[in-house]
Amino acid sequence: MIEIKGYGKSYDKKKVIDNMDLTVGDGELFGFIGHNGAGKTTTIKSMVGILEFEQGDIFINGSSIRKDPIACKSQIAYIPDTPNLYDNLTGVAYLNFICNIFGISKEVRKQRIEEFATELELISNLGDSISSYSHGMKQKLAIIGALVHQPRIMVLDEPFVGLDPKASFLVKGLMRKLCDQGGIVFFSSHILEVVEKLCDRIAIIQRGAIVKHGKTSEVMGDQSLEQVFLEMVEHE
């Protein structure tokens, strides 16, 4: 479970998130949407322990990201919108590095790397330097690195940017599979059609505050998610 309680974040004494509360339960595929600058990435980076914050707390399966960040991070896989990988490594060296961090045995990592790299059609490129990868290939490698340690929670910021249609389809299937196994997927995206079709629940954030959240069907009503979102932006 992810619990955001009274969370607030400021930049240069300017409050950008104020007193946010949000809970995401096990098995949920959760969409987090908003316009540029609304506070999506700030919230996500605080959730995964990259950004410090001044107000409230965020709990990952009962552990505080502020007080026990290692316990939280051990359960999370985070994929930013632009993966910052180690370009001097090969793909397989990067994945082995991730497995070393999470204590994955050589036997288990070999099977998982082969499985996910084959599924995402990156198996033949694992021996190449990451510096030679396209953006889409780097995105695939980051996704494999996220899945290889079997996280309980995946947090993704614009995960479909740079992926071809087939890879996007496969990643959606992997996200749903994790939720079906009792995990959580929390992701932001500007592709509202994907959020609408994929997510069990969603939250819309504007100016650092959640203005609407709930089951996707309830938030949408008899409209598309795009219509709901545009009406809210125009009203603002």
Secondary structure, DSSP 8 states (H G I E B T S, - for coil): -EEEEEEEEEETTEEEEEEEEEEE-TT-EEEEE--TTSSHHHHHHHHTTSS--SEEEEEETTEETTT-HHHHHTTEEEE-SS----TTSBHHHHHHHHHHHTT--HHHHHHHHHHHHHHTT-GGGTTSBGGG--HHHHHHHHHHHHHTT--SEEEEESTTTT--HHHHHHHHHHHHHHHHTT-EEEEE-S-HHHHHHH-SEEEEEETTEEEEEEEHHHHHTTS-HHHHHHHHHHH-
